[in-house]
């Protein structure tokens, strides 16, 4: 009998915990851009679990990557199948620049320090060439670019690109390695953002860099939501000089930097009760803070570790440091 999605998420959570990650509670918000957040030292992961990776569409991938840039965090999808085929171990799949691996690949990487070597995308299966090693082997053997190109069945320009670290099709790599008698591929570091994007993906976003606050970007990422409470909270935080980004399909409504991550959500006290543990857990994993804004009078300053403020309490703050001080005080920090 196939295991449930909840059980599968819990297995992934246990795998990360056993590898020394501090992992958030599974938040249960459906649909969701991610299922788990996990941190080990400076590495923060946002993990999504999918049975069939073909279900990841462009919009969902964009939301996940955007959250990764905003925290910043490394995004990773754990999948089981692509169509009717099981995901192969030791392979990183990509959909819209999002890296995807099987649970077995994650386990091997964390438990046995066995990294994957191959990328698979709709365009084919590739590996990243260790360019310096390839060039060293070619020069040592006295091979010209043209000679190695003939052996590999590619152009001289392709060999030049491989020596610069470009990706190559598996068949080409096999021909080169068979001739040289030496491996020329680089293992994939799943927790190094530039390594998991895949050879077909443009490398246009430096790891860990938060997006700039251009007027065009703010207009795109901070639109009016139509929810007066949420829009009021966003306007208040924006008025403090914070960059605020509205989120979709996440257990929080907005994200800001103070410079620590601040996760903010709005709703009724009943909604706060439902989301308190999850938001508090996510904030702890992200090494940031969280708050929940309500309209009602607040008789409990904190629910399950999550600071609860009503609209009037939020409006009293004109400075982000003052707001953060109150949040931290309620969190008991």
N, C-alpha and C positions, 0 to 999 in steps of 0.2 A: 504494500500500500504506500503510495507516495506521501512523503512527509509534508506537513502543512508549512505554509510560508512562515508562520510564527515560530515554529520549531527550527526551521532552517536559519532564520535570523538569529535565534538564540544560539545555534551551533557556531555561527560566524562570530558572535559576541564572545563565546567561550574561547574560541581559537585565538582571538585578539587578546583576551585577558591572560591566557596562559603564556602568551609571548611578552607579557609585561606592559600591555596597554591599559590605561584607565579608560573605560568604555561607558558611554552614556546608556541610560535605560532606553529600550526600544520604545519609541514614542507613540506608535499606533495611529498616527494621523494619516488618513487615507483620502485621496491620493497624496503621495509625498515625494519631494525631490530627493530625500535621503532617509535612511532608516536608523543609522547609528553614527555617532561621532566618537572618535577614539584618539587618545594622545599617549605618546611615549616620548619623553624628553621634549625635543623641539618639533617632533613630527605630529601634526594634527591631520587626521583622516576624516573624510565624510564618505560613508559607505552606503551604497544602495544595493539591495538584493532583488534580482529579477530571475524568474524561471526561464523565460525566453528573451534573449538580449535584443531580438529584433523588435521587441515592444518599446524600446527606447527610441523616441522620435526626436526630431531636431529641437523642438521647443523644450522638451524635458531635459535634453542634454545641455542646452544653453543655460537653463535655470541652475542645473547642478554645477556647471563650470563657473557660473557667475558667483554662486555661493562659495566655491573654492577660492576664487580670487578675493572675495570680500573678507573672509575670516582672517588670513588666508589659510587654506588647507589643501591637501592632496585629495582629489576625488577618485573613487574606485568603485566599480560595479562588480559584484559577485554574481555570476550567471551560471545557468545549468545547461541550456541548449541554445543553438542558433538554428531556427527552423526545427527540423526533426533530428538534427545531429547534436550529440553531446559535445560540449566544449572540451578540447584536448588539453591535457596537462602540459605545463611548460610553455604555454602560448598566451600572449597578450592580444586580445581582440580589441578593435576600436570601432566605435560608432560615433560619428560627429565629434571626433577628437577626445572622446571619453574612453579611458582605459578600462577593459573588462577582462576578468580572469575567472577561472573556475575555483570552487572551494578547495579542490585538491592542490591547485597551483599556490593558493594563499598559504595552505598548510605546509607545503614543501618549502616555501620561501621563509616562513616564520620559524618552523620547527627544525628544519634541516639545513637552512641557509643555502637552499638550492634555487637560484634565480631562474626565471624563464629566459629564453634566448630568442624566441620568435614572435613576430607581430603578424596577426591575421586581420585583414580588412576586406571589404568587398572587392578591392583591387588586387588581392593576392596575398601570399605569405612572404614575409620579408624578415631579414635579420639586420641588425646594425653592425657595420663593418668596423673593426678596430683599424682605423686608417693608418696610424703610425706603424703598427705591426705589419700590415700588408705592404706598405712601402719599404720597410726595412727588409722584409723577406724578399721582395722583388729585386731590390738593389743588391742584396747579398748574393742572390742567385745570378746576378748579371742579366736580368730580364728587362727588356724595354717595355714601355707601355703597350706598344703594338703587339709584342709577343704574348704578353699576359692577356691582352684583349682577345687575341686569337684563341688562346686556350679556354678562356671563359665564355667565348661566343658573344662578346659584347663589343662596343666601340671603345676607342682609346679614351674618349671623354668620360665614358662610364667608369673606367678604371681610375681616372683622375678623381672623380666624385667619390668613389669608394675610399680612396686614400685620404679624402677630406672628411670621412666619417659618415657618408650617405648610406642609406639602406639599400640592400640588394636582394633580389629574389633568391629563394632557397636553392633552386637548381643551379644558379650561377655560383653561389657560395660553395656548393658541393663540388662543382668542377674545379674551382680554384683550390679548395682545401685538399682534394684528391691529388692534384698535381704537386702542390707544395708539401704535402704531408704534414701540415701544421694548421691548427685552428686559427681563424681570422675574425671571428665574431665576438662582439662584446655582450656580456650578460646585461639584462635589463634590471635596473634598480627601480623597483616599484614605488619606492618612497622618494624618488628624485624626479620632480615634475617634468623636467625636460627630456627624461629618458622614456616616459611611458606614453607620450602623446602619439607615437607612431611615426614612421618615416613619411607618411603622406600628409601629416598635419603641419601647418605653418607654426613656427616657433616664435610667435610675435608678442608673447606676454612673459616678461621676466618673472621667475619664481618669487613669490612673496611680495610682489609690488601691488599695492592697492590702486584702483583706478583713480584717475585725476578727477577733480571736481569741475569739469567744464559745464557750461550752461546746457549744452545739448545732452550731456550724459545725465545730469540731474533731472532734466525733463523726461528722459527715457526711463530712468530707474526709480524716480519718485513721483509717479503720476498720482492724481487724486483717485482714491479708491471708491468714493461714493458712500463710505461709512464715516459719519460725522465724528464719532469717537476716535477712530483710527486716524483720520485726516487731521484732527485737532492735535493728537499726540505728535504726529509727524511734524506739523507746523511748529509746535512748541520746541521740539528738539532741534529743528532746523534753525529756529530763531536764536538758539544758544550757540550757533556756529558749528554744529555737528553735521557731518555728512551722513544723511539718513537714506537708507535704501529700502523700499518696500519689497517684501518677499512674497512669493507665491508657493503654495504647496509645501509649507514648512510649519513646524509647531510654533513659530513666532511670526509676528506680522511685519517687523522691521528690524533692521540691523544698523547699528551706528558704532563709531569708534570714539573712545574717550580719553586716551588712545586705546585702552583695552576694549575688547568687543563688548558691546551692550546689546543684548537681545531684548526686544520690547514687544509686548503683546497687549491686546485690548479685548474687552468683553465684559460679561457679567461676572459676579462673584462665583456663580455656579461654574462658569467656564474656567475661572481661575483655579477652582478646586480640581477640575479635570486635568489641567495642564501644568499645575504647579511643580510636581515632582520631575516631569520631563524637562521643563524649562530650567529648573535649578540644576539638574544633572548636566544638561548641555552647556550651561554657563560654566560649571566647574571644569568640565573637560576642555572647553575652549580657553580656560584660564581668564574668563571675563566675568560679566555680570548680567543679570536679567531682572526685569520688572514687569509687572502686570498692572495696567491702568483700567480702572472701573469708574462708572458714574456714581454708584451708590456710596453712601457713607461707609468708611472702613472701620470696623471694630477689631480687625486682626491685622496687624502691620505686616505679618509674614504668614504664608501658608506653605508648609513643607519646605521651608528654606527660601521661598520666593517672596521678595518684597512686593506688597500690594499697595498701590497709591491710587487715590481717587483724583479726578480731574483738577480739583482745587489745589490739592497738595502738589501736583505736578506744576501747575501754573505759578506757584510761589517761587519756583526756581528760575533764575535768569542766567545762571552760570553752570556749565556742565560739571565743574569740580564740586560745587555745592550739591548738585543732584547725586553725583557719584558717591559723595561722602555719606549722604543719607541712605542710599542703597546699600553701601558697604556696612553701615552701622546696623541696618535691619538684618543683613545677612550674618551679622555677628563676626565680621572680619576686623 
